[in-house]
Amino acid sequence: MIGAIINSVAVLVGGFGGAALGGRMPTRLKVGLPAIFGVASMAMGVVMIVKVDTIGVMVISVLLGCVVGELAYVEKVIGVAASALNRFIGRVVPIPGNITHEEFLEKYVAIVVLFCASGTGIFGALHESMTGDPSILIAKAALDLLTSAIFATTLGYAVGVVAVPQIVIMVLIELGAVFIEPLMSGGAEANFSAVGGVLMLATGFRICGLKNFPIANMLPALIFVIPVTTLWSLVF
């Protein structure tokens, strides 16, 4: 679990450090770097997508996941939780006053998904548990450290708090990987990575402000990868 720990510590340090230094960080960094992080997220997504085993499985999984996510109001639920977290943190530490409530929620939902439920994070946790290789999560930690620091200059200390649910989710995924591993054939693993790449690509577009994809509503797509891969192999 070394990769999960390093990743969460990076978010914690970056989030609290960025919030503490927010007023002293040059504006050009605050404005310019998030777009770079968005591009990096998109690039990571593309790398993961090109490893797909079956394009049909990837597309169907994403479509089914989006339908379920929209019907279940996943993003709305995360938004409510983020709003509650914002109010709680506001009682303990100051929240920057130069951002509207709507802007806070839009950006906060994006980073919660990016840090806690991205395809890279989930796949990285599974990969580390199955192979003992934490390299994917360590690479993600480097990106998350800078990302959390930059976003914390605008969103405040609430960004650092994301490290708590992140480590919980990653540990649960790594512990549960023992049940998933027998189902992850070569094709299923490649398709899972590709669907995670689609989520990372959408996250990058959202961070860059190019398109406000409902990222959280796309998360159920990861659940459909294994059954759709199995069904596809039986039919075709």
Summary of the structure (lengths in Angstrom):
residues: 236
radius of gyration: 17.4
end to end distance: 37.6
largest distance: 59.4
contacts: 858
relative contact order: 0.24
helix: 84%
strand: 0%
